[in-house]
Amino acid sequence: FFFFFFFQAEDGIRDFCLSRGLGDVYKRQVWKEREVKDQKVISDLALKNKELGEQIAKLTEELAEKRRYEKLFIKQNQTIAEYESRLFNEHKANVQLTKDLISIKKNYETVFLT
């Protein structure tokens, strides 16, 4: 007599290996569920990384634009400061010139009118 015994487990025909009981089938199912969850988490993280990357790029562009405006503002302020300094120096020169003219006038009056 030859008996041929065929056994099919819940998740399909098993590969050739010694049976470790029904728990083996359930353990494999849990691992498959974990794999699916892990893949979903990985894809969610990849999507969030892409979104964060886009936000970082946008913020970097905004920061660069703000720095360009700051440089223009600083340059304008420097130009204004230089202009004010030049006006002040011209004013000082005019005051000195006025004093010199008054002094020359006094000398002229003392020399020629006395």
N, CA, C and O atoms as a GROMACS GRO file, in nm:
protein
  456
    1PHE      N    1   0.082  -0.118   0.000
    1PHE     CA    2   0.000   0.000   0.000
    1PHE      C    3   0.087   0.125   0.000
    1PHE      O    4   0.181   0.140   0.078
    2PHE      N    5   0.052   0.210  -0.086
    2PHE     CA    6   0.113   0.344  -0.085
    2PHE      C    7   0.004   0.446  -0.063
    2PHE      O    8  -0.098   0.448  -0.131
    3PHE      N    9   0.030   0.534   0.036
    3PHE     CA   10  -0.066   0.642   0.061
    3PHE      C   11  -0.002   0.773   0.020
    3PHE      O   12   0.113   0.802   0.053
    4PHE      N   13  -0.076   0.848  -0.050
    4PHE     CA   14  -0.028   0.981  -0.086
    4PHE      C   15  -0.116   1.081  -0.013
    4PHE      O   16  -0.238   1.083  -0.031
    5PHE      N   17  -0.053   1.163   0.071
    5PHE     CA   18  -0.129   1.257   0.153
    5PHE      C   19  -0.099   1.398   0.105
    5PHE      O   20   0.017   1.438   0.094
    6PHE      N   21  -0.202   1.474   0.078
    6PHE     CA   22  -0.189   1.610   0.029
    6PHE      C   23  -0.245   1.704   0.134
    6PHE      O   24  -0.358   1.684   0.180
    7PHE      N   25  -0.165   1.809   0.176
    7PHE     CA   26  -0.208   1.902   0.281
    7PHE      C   27  -0.204   2.043   0.228
    7PHE      O   28  -0.103   2.085   0.171
    8GLN      N   29  -0.312   2.117   0.245
    8GLN     CA   30  -0.315   2.256   0.201
    8GLN      C   31  -0.344   2.344   0.321
    8GLN      O   32  -0.441   2.323   0.393
    9ALA      N   33  -0.257   2.443   0.343
    9ALA     CA   34  -0.273   2.535   0.457
    9ALA      C   35  -0.364   2.651   0.416
    9ALA      O   36  -0.407   2.659   0.301
   10GLU      N   37  -0.394   2.740   0.511
   10GLU     CA   38  -0.488   2.849   0.486
   10GLU      C   39  -0.438   2.947   0.381
   10GLU      O   40  -0.518   3.002   0.306
   11ASP      N   41  -0.309   2.970   0.374
   11ASP     CA   42  -0.259   3.071   0.280
   11ASP      C   43  -0.210   3.011   0.149
   11ASP      O   44  -0.137   3.077   0.076
   12GLY      N   45  -0.249   2.890   0.119
   12GLY     CA   46  -0.209   2.828  -0.007
   12GLY      C   47  -0.120   2.709   0.021
   12GLY      O   48  -0.098   2.671   0.136
   13ILE      N   49  -0.069   2.651  -0.085
   13ILE     CA   50   0.018   2.533  -0.070
   13ILE      C   51   0.150   2.580  -0.014
   13ILE      O   52   0.209   2.677  -0.062
   14ARG      N   53   0.196   2.511   0.087
   14ARG     CA   54   0.324   2.548   0.150
   14ARG      C   55   0.441   2.503   0.065
   14ARG      O   56   0.433   2.406  -0.011
   15ASP      N   57   0.550   2.577   0.079
   15ASP     CA   58   0.675   2.530   0.020
   15ASP      C   59   0.718   2.406   0.095
   15ASP      O   60   0.668   2.375   0.203
   16PHE      N   61   0.812   2.335   0.034
   16PHE     CA   62   0.859   2.214   0.101
   16PHE      C   63   0.938   2.253   0.225
   16PHE      O   64   1.050   2.304   0.215
   17CYS      N   65   0.882   2.230   0.339
   17CYS     CA   66   0.950   2.249   0.466
   17CYS      C   67   0.871   2.172   0.570
   17CYS      O   68   0.754   2.140   0.551
   18LEU      N   69   0.937   2.144   0.677
   18LEU     CA   70   0.868   2.073   0.784
   18LEU      C   71   0.766   2.164   0.846
   18LEU      O   72   0.792   2.283   0.864
   19SER      N   73   0.652   2.111   0.879
   19SER     CA   74   0.545   2.191   0.937
   19SER      C   75   0.580   2.231   1.078
   19SER      O   76   0.630   2.150   1.157
   20ARG      N   77   0.552   2.356   1.109
   20ARG     CA   78   0.572   2.403   1.246
   20ARG      C   79   0.437   2.433   1.311
   20ARG      O   80   0.433   2.500   1.414
   21GLY      N   81   0.330   2.386   1.255
   21GLY     CA   82   0.199   2.406   1.312
   21GLY      C   83   0.127   2.522   1.245
   21GLY      O   84   0.183   2.588   1.158
   22LEU      N   85   0.003   2.547   1.285
   22LEU     CA   86  -0.077   2.652   1.224
   22LEU      C   87  -0.026   2.792   1.257
   22LEU      O   88  -0.050   2.885   1.180
   23GLY      N   89   0.043   2.808   1.368
   23GLY     CA   90   0.096   2.940   1.405
   23GLY      C   91   0.188   2.997   1.300
   23GLY      O   92   0.196   3.118   1.284
   24ASP      N   93   0.259   2.910   1.228
   24ASP     CA   94   0.351   2.954   1.124
   24ASP      C   95   0.276   3.032   1.016
   24ASP      O   96   0.324   3.133   0.967
   25VAL      N   97   0.158   2.984   0.979
   25VAL     CA   98   0.078   3.050   0.876
   25VAL      C   99   0.037   3.189   0.923
   25VAL      O  100   0.048   3.285   0.847
   26TYR      N  101  -0.009   3.200   1.045
   26TYR     CA  102  -0.054   3.329   1.097
   26TYR      C  103   0.062   3.428   1.113
   26TYR      O  104   0.045   3.547   1.090
   27LYS      N  105   0.179   3.378   1.151
   27LYS     CA  106   0.296   3.466   1.163
   27LYS      C  107   0.330   3.528   1.027
   27LYS      O  108   0.363   3.646   1.019
   28ARG      N  109   0.322   3.447   0.922
   28ARG     CA  110   0.352   3.500   0.789
   28ARG      C  111   0.251   3.606   0.747
   28ARG      O  112   0.287   3.704   0.684
   29GLN      N  113   0.125   3.586   0.783
   29GLN     CA  114   0.023   3.684   0.749
   29GLN      C  115   0.050   3.816   0.819
   29GLN      O  116   0.033   3.922   0.759
   30VAL      N  117   0.091   3.812   0.947
   30VAL     CA  118   0.123   3.934   1.021
   30VAL      C  119   0.238   4.007   0.955
   30VAL      O  120   0.235   4.130   0.944
   31TRP      N  121   0.341   3.934   0.912
   31TRP     CA  122   0.455   3.998   0.847
   31TRP      C  123   0.414   4.066   0.717
   31TRP      O  124   0.462   4.175   0.685
   32LYS      N  125   0.322   4.001   0.642
   32LYS     CA  126   0.276   4.062   0.517
   32LYS      C  127   0.201   4.191   0.546
   32LYS      O  128   0.218   4.290   0.474
   33GLU      N  129   0.118   4.191   0.649
   33GLU     CA  130   0.046   4.313   0.687
   33GLU      C  131   0.144   4.423   0.728
   33GLU      O  132   0.127   4.539   0.692
   34ARG      N  133   0.247   4.384   0.803
   34ARG     CA  134   0.348   4.484   0.844
   34ARG      C  135   0.421   4.540   0.724
   34ARG      O  136   0.450   4.660   0.717
   35GLU      N  137   0.452   4.452   0.626
   35GLU     CA  138   0.519   4.500   0.505
   35GLU      C  139   0.435   4.604   0.433
   35GLU      O  140   0.486   4.708   0.391
   36VAL      N  141   0.306   4.576   0.420
   36VAL     CA  142   0.216   4.670   0.353
   36VAL      C  143   0.210   4.801   0.430
   36VAL      O  144   0.216   4.909   0.369
   37LYS      N  145   0.200   4.794   0.563
   37LYS     CA  146   0.197   4.916   0.644
   37LYS      C  147   0.328   4.992   0.633
   37LYS      O  148   0.329   5.115   0.621
   38ASP      N  149   0.441   4.919   0.636
   38ASP     CA  150   0.571   4.984   0.623
   38ASP      C  151   0.584   5.054   0.488
   38ASP      O  152   0.636   5.166   0.481
   39GLN      N  153   0.537   4.989   0.381
   39GLN     CA  154   0.544   5.051   0.249
   39GLN      C  155   0.459   5.177   0.244
   39GLN      O  156   0.498   5.276   0.182
   40LYS      N  157   0.342   5.174   0.307
   40LYS     CA  158   0.255   5.292   0.312
   40LYS      C  159   0.323   5.405   0.389
   40LYS      O  160   0.321   5.520   0.346
   41VAL      N  161   0.384   5.370   0.503
   41VAL     CA  162   0.454   5.472   0.582
   41VAL      C  163   0.569   5.531   0.502
   41VAL      O  164   0.589   5.652   0.503
   42ILE      N  165   0.644   5.446   0.431
   42ILE     CA  166   0.756   5.494   0.351
   42ILE      C  167   0.707   5.586   0.240
   42ILE      O  168   0.766   5.691   0.215
   43SER      N  169   0.597   5.548   0.172
   43SER     CA  170   0.546   5.634   0.065
   43SER      C  171   0.491   5.765   0.122
   43SER      O  172   0.507   5.870   0.060
   44ASP      N  173   0.427   5.759   0.240
   44ASP     CA  174   0.380   5.882   0.304
   44ASP      C  175   0.496   5.973   0.339
   44ASP      O  176   0.489   6.095   0.319
   45LEU      N  177   0.605   5.914   0.393
   45LEU     CA  178   0.724   5.995   0.427
   45LEU      C  179   0.787   6.056   0.302
   45LEU      O  180   0.831   6.171   0.304
   46ALA      N  181   0.790   5.977   0.196
   46ALA     CA  182   0.847   6.030   0.070
   46ALA      C  183   0.764   6.148   0.020
   46ALA      O  184   0.820   6.248  -0.026
   47LEU      N  185   0.632   6.136   0.029
   47LEU     CA  186   0.544   6.246  -0.014
   47LEU      C  187   0.566   6.369   0.074
   47LEU      O  188   0.575   6.481   0.024
   48LYS      N  189   0.573   6.347   0.206
   48LYS     CA  190   0.596   6.460   0.297
   48LYS      C  191   0.732   6.523   0.272
   48LYS      O  192   0.746   6.645   0.276
   49ASN      N  193   0.835   6.439   0.245
   49ASN     CA  194   0.967   6.494   0.215
   49ASN      C  195   0.963   6.578   0.088
   49ASN      O  196   1.028   6.682   0.081
   50LYS      N  197   0.885   6.534  -0.011
   50LYS     CA  198   0.873   6.611  -0.134
   50LYS      C  199   0.805   6.745  -0.104
   50LYS      O  200   0.850   6.850  -0.151
   51GLU      N  201   0.696   6.741  -0.025
   51GLU     CA  202   0.626   6.864   0.011
   51GLU      C  203   0.718   6.956   0.091
   51GLU      O  204   0.722   7.077   0.067
   52LEU      N  205   0.792   6.900   0.187
   52LEU     CA  206   0.885   6.981   0.266
   52LEU      C  207   0.994   7.040   0.178
   52LEU      O  208   1.034   7.155   0.194
   53GLY      N  209   1.042   6.959   0.084
   53GLY     CA  210   1.144   7.008  -0.009
   53GLY      C  211   1.093   7.126  -0.090
   53GLY      O  212   1.165   7.224  -0.112
   54GLU      N  213   0.967   7.117  -0.136
   54GLU     CA  214   0.909   7.228  -0.211
   54GLU      C  215   0.892   7.350  -0.123
   54GLU      O  216   0.916   7.462  -0.168
   55GLN      N  217   0.850   7.331   0.002
   55GLN     CA  218   0.836   7.445   0.094
   55GLN      C  219   0.971   7.508   0.123
   55GLN      O  220   0.982   7.631   0.127
   56ILE      N  221   1.074   7.425   0.142
   56ILE     CA  222   1.208   7.478   0.168
   56ILE      C  223   1.257   7.558   0.048
   56ILE      O  224   1.316   7.665   0.064
   57ALA      N  225   1.234   7.506  -0.073
   57ALA     CA  226   1.276   7.578  -0.194
   57ALA      C  227   1.205   7.713  -0.204
   57ALA      O  228   1.267   7.814  -0.238
   58LYS      N  229   1.075   7.714  -0.174
   58LYS     CA  230   0.998   7.839  -0.181
   58LYS      C  231   1.049   7.938  -0.077
   58LYS      O  232   1.068   8.056  -0.107
   59LEU      N  233   1.073   7.890   0.046
   59LEU     CA  234   1.124   7.980   0.151
   59LEU      C  235   1.264   8.031   0.118
   59LEU      O  236   1.297   8.145   0.149
   60THR      N  237   1.345   7.946   0.056
   60THR     CA  238   1.480   7.988   0.016
   60THR      C  239   1.472   8.099  -0.088
   60THR      O  240   1.548   8.196  -0.081
   61GLU      N  241   1.380   8.085  -0.184
   61GLU     CA  242   1.362   8.190  -0.285
   61GLU      C  243   1.316   8.321  -0.220
   61GLU      O  244   1.365   8.428  -0.254
   62GLU      N  245   1.221   8.310  -0.126
   62GLU     CA  246   1.171   8.430  -0.057
   62GLU      C  247   1.283   8.496   0.022
   62GLU      O  248   1.295   8.619   0.023
   63LEU      N  249   1.364   8.416   0.088
   63LEU     CA  250   1.476   8.471   0.166
   63LEU      C  251   1.576   8.541   0.076
   63LEU      O  252   1.626   8.649   0.109
   64ALA      N  253   1.606   8.480  -0.039
   64ALA     CA  254   1.699   8.544  -0.134
   64ALA      C  255   1.642   8.676  -0.184
   64ALA      O  256   1.716   8.774  -0.198
   65GLU      N  257   1.512   8.679  -0.210
   65GLU     CA  258   1.449   8.804  -0.256
   65GLU      C  259   1.455   8.910  -0.146
   65GLU      O  260   1.484   9.026  -0.174
   66LYS      N  261   1.429   8.871  -0.021
   66LYS     CA  262   1.439   8.966   0.090
   66LYS      C  263   1.580   9.019   0.104
   66LYS      O  264   1.600   9.138   0.131
   67ARG      N  265   1.679   8.932   0.087
   67ARG     CA  266   1.819   8.978   0.097
   67ARG      C  267   1.852   9.076  -0.014
   67ARG      O  268   1.926   9.172   0.008
   68ARG      N  269   1.798   9.051  -0.135
   68ARG     CA  270   1.821   9.147  -0.245
   68ARG      C  271   1.762   9.283  -0.209
   68ARG      O  272   1.826   9.386  -0.231
   69TYR      N  273   1.640   9.284  -0.154
   69TYR     CA  274   1.578   9.410  -0.113
   69TYR      C  275   1.657   9.476   0.000
   69TYR      O  276   1.673   9.598   0.001
   70GLU      N  277   1.707   9.395   0.094
   70GLU     CA  278   1.788   9.453   0.203
   70GLU      C  279   1.912   9.519   0.147
   70GLU      O  280   1.950   9.628   0.190
   71LYS      N  281   1.978   9.452   0.050
   71LYS     CA  282   2.098   9.511  -0.010
   71LYS      C  283   2.064   9.643  -0.080
   71LYS      O  284   2.138   9.740  -0.068
   72LEU      N  285   1.951   9.645  -0.154
   72LEU     CA  286   1.909   9.769  -0.219
   72LEU      C  287   1.881   9.878  -0.115
   72LEU      O  288   1.920   9.993  -0.132
   73PHE      N  289   1.812   9.840  -0.008
   73PHE     CA  290   1.779   9.935   0.099
   73PHE      C  291   1.906   9.990   0.162
   73PHE      O  292   1.918  10.110   0.185
   74ILE      N  293   2.001   9.901   0.192
   74ILE     CA  294   2.128   9.944   0.252
   74ILE      C  295   2.201  10.037   0.156
   74ILE      O  296   2.256  10.139   0.197
   75LYS      N  297   2.202  10.000   0.028
   75LYS     CA  298   2.270  10.084  -0.071
   75LYS      C  299   2.205  10.222  -0.079
   75LYS      O  300   2.274  10.323  -0.086
   76GLN      N  301   2.071  10.224  -0.078
   76GLN     CA  302   2.001  10.353  -0.081
   76GLN      C  303   2.033  10.434   0.045
   76GLN      O  304   2.056  10.555   0.037
   77ASN      N  305   2.034  10.368   0.161
   77ASN     CA  306   2.067  10.439   0.285
   77ASN      C  307   2.210  10.492   0.282
   77ASN      O  308   2.237  10.602   0.330
   78GLN      N  309   2.301  10.412   0.226
   78GLN     CA  310   2.439  10.460   0.214
   78GLN      C  311   2.445  10.580   0.122
   78GLN      O  312   2.516  10.677   0.149
   79THR      N  313   2.370  10.574   0.012
   79THR     CA  314   2.368  10.686  -0.081
   79THR      C  315   2.310  10.810  -0.014
   79THR      O  316   2.363  10.920  -0.031
   80ILE      N  317   2.202  10.792   0.063
   80ILE     CA  318   2.143  10.905   0.134
   80ILE      C  319   2.241  10.960   0.237
   80ILE      O  320   2.256  11.082   0.250
   81ALA      N  321   2.309  10.870   0.311
   81ALA     CA  322   2.406  10.914   0.411
   81ALA      C  323   2.521  10.990   0.345
   81ALA      O  324   2.567  11.092   0.397
   82GLU      N  325   2.568  10.941   0.231
   82GLU     CA  326   2.675  11.010   0.158
   82GLU      C  327   2.628  11.148   0.112
   82GLU      O  328   2.703  11.246   0.120
   83TYR      N  329   2.504  11.156   0.063
   83TYR     CA  330   2.450  11.283   0.017
   83TYR      C  331   2.438  11.381   0.133
   83TYR      O  332   2.474  11.497   0.121
   84GLU      N  333   2.386  11.332   0.248
   84GLU     CA  334   2.375  11.419   0.366
   84GLU      C  335   2.512  11.465   0.413
   84GLU      O  336   2.530  11.581   0.450
   85SER      N  337   2.609  11.374   0.411
   85SER     CA  338   2.745  11.411   0.451
   85SER      C  339   2.802  11.517   0.358
   85SER      O  340   2.866  11.612   0.403
   86ARG      N  341   2.780  11.500   0.228
   86ARG     CA  342   2.829  11.598   0.131
   86ARG      C  343   2.762  11.734   0.153
   86ARG      O  344   2.827  11.838   0.147
   87LEU      N  345   2.629  11.732   0.177
   87LEU     CA  346   2.559  11.857   0.205
   87LEU      C  347   2.613  11.924   0.331
   87LEU      O  348   2.634  12.045   0.334
   88PHE      N  349   2.636  11.843   0.434
   88PHE     CA  350   2.689  11.899   0.560
   88PHE      C  351   2.827  11.960   0.536
   88PHE      O  352   2.856  12.070   0.585
   89ASN      N  353   2.912  11.889   0.461
   89ASN     CA  354   3.045  11.943   0.433
   89ASN      C  355   3.038  12.070   0.350
   89ASN      O  356   3.114  12.165   0.371
   90GLU      N  357   2.943  12.073   0.254
   90GLU     CA  358   2.926  12.194   0.174
   90GLU      C  359   2.874  12.308   0.262
   90GLU      O  360   2.914  12.423   0.245
   91HIS      N  361   2.785  12.275   0.356
   91HIS     CA  362   2.735  12.376   0.448
   91HIS      C  363   2.849  12.431   0.534
   91HIS      O  364   2.861  12.552   0.555
   92LYS      N  365   2.933  12.339   0.585
   92LYS     CA  366   3.048  12.384   0.665
   92LYS      C  367   3.139  12.474   0.581
   92LYS      O  368   3.189  12.575   0.630
   93ALA      N  369   3.158  12.436   0.455
   93ALA     CA  370   3.243  12.516   0.367
   93ALA      C  371   3.179  12.652   0.342
   93ALA      O  372   3.248  12.754   0.339
   94ASN      N  373   3.047  12.654   0.326
   94ASN     CA  374   2.977  12.781   0.306
   94ASN      C  375   2.986  12.869   0.430
   94ASN      O  376   3.005  12.990   0.420
   95VAL      N  377   2.974  12.808   0.547
   95VAL     CA  378   2.985  12.885   0.672
   95VAL      C  379   3.125  12.943   0.682
   95VAL      O  380   3.143  13.061   0.716
   96GLN      N  381   3.225  12.861   0.654
   96GLN     CA  382   3.363  12.909   0.660
   96GLN      C  383   3.385  13.019   0.556
   96GLN      O  384   3.451  13.119   0.585
   97LEU      N  385   3.332  13.000   0.437
   97LEU     CA  386   3.344  13.102   0.333
   97LEU      C  387   3.277  13.232   0.378
   97LEU      O  388   3.330  13.340   0.354
   98THR      N  389   3.161  13.221   0.442
   98THR     CA  390   3.091  13.340   0.492
   98THR      C  391   3.176  13.410   0.597
   98THR      O  392   3.187  13.532   0.595
   99LYS      N  393   3.237  13.334   0.689
   99LYS     CA  394   3.323  13.392   0.792
   99LYS      C  395   3.443  13.461   0.727
   99LYS      O  396   3.482  13.571   0.766
  100ASP      N  397   3.500  13.394   0.628
  100ASP     CA  398   3.615  13.454   0.557
  100ASP      C  399   3.574  13.585   0.488
  100ASP      O  400   3.648  13.683   0.491
  101LEU      N  401   3.456  13.586   0.426
  101LEU     CA  402   3.409  13.708   0.359
  101LEU      C  403   3.386  13.820   0.460
  101LEU      O  404   3.420  13.936   0.435
  102ILE      N  405   3.328  13.784   0.576
  102ILE     CA  406   3.306  13.886   0.680
  102ILE      C  407   3.440  13.939   0.728
  102ILE      O  408   3.456  14.059   0.750
  103SER      N  409   3.535  13.850   0.745
  103SER     CA  410   3.668  13.893   0.790
  103SER      C  411   3.734  13.984   0.686
  103SER      O  412   3.793  14.086   0.720
  104ILE      N  413   3.722  13.948   0.560
  104ILE     CA  414   3.779  14.031   0.452
  104ILE      C  415   3.710  14.167   0.449
  104ILE      O  416   3.776  14.269   0.431
  105LYS      N  417   3.581  14.168   0.466
  105LYS     CA  418   3.506  14.294   0.466
  105LYS      C  419   3.552  14.383   0.581
  105LYS      O  420   3.570  14.503   0.562
  106LYS      N  421   3.571  14.324   0.701
  106LYS     CA  422   3.618  14.402   0.815
  106LYS      C  423   3.757  14.458   0.789
  106LYS      O  424   3.786  14.574   0.818
  107ASN      N  425   3.842  14.373   0.733
  107ASN     CA  426   3.979  14.420   0.701
  107ASN      C  427   3.974  14.534   0.598
  107ASN      O  428   4.047  14.632   0.609
  108TYR      N  429   3.889  14.520   0.499
  108TYR     CA  430   3.875  14.622   0.398
  108TYR      C  431   3.826  14.752   0.462
  108TYR      O  432   3.876  14.860   0.430
  109GLU      N  433   3.728  14.740   0.551
  109GLU     CA  434   3.675  14.860   0.614
  109GLU      C  435   3.778  14.930   0.702
  109GLU      O  436   3.788  15.052   0.707
  110THR      N  437   3.858  14.844   0.772
  110THR     CA  438   3.957  14.906   0.861
  110THR      C  439   4.070  14.968   0.781
  110THR      O  440   4.124  15.071   0.821
  111VAL      N  441   4.107  14.907   0.671
  111VAL     CA  442   4.220  14.957   0.593
  111VAL      C  443   4.177  15.079   0.511
  111VAL      O  444   4.246  15.181   0.513
  112PHE      N  445   4.069  15.072   0.441
  112PHE     CA  446   4.033  15.178   0.348
  112PHE      C  447   3.940  15.284   0.406
  112PHE      O  448   3.938  15.396   0.356
  113LEU      N  449   3.866  15.251   0.505
  113LEU     CA  450   3.769  15.348   0.556
  113LEU      C  451   3.818  15.421   0.679
  113LEU      O  452   3.750  15.512   0.727
  114THR      N  453   3.927  15.386   0.731
  114THR     CA  454   3.976  15.459   0.847
  114THR      C  455   4.083  15.557   0.816
  114THR      O  456   4.132  15.625   0.907
   0.00000   0.00000   0.00000
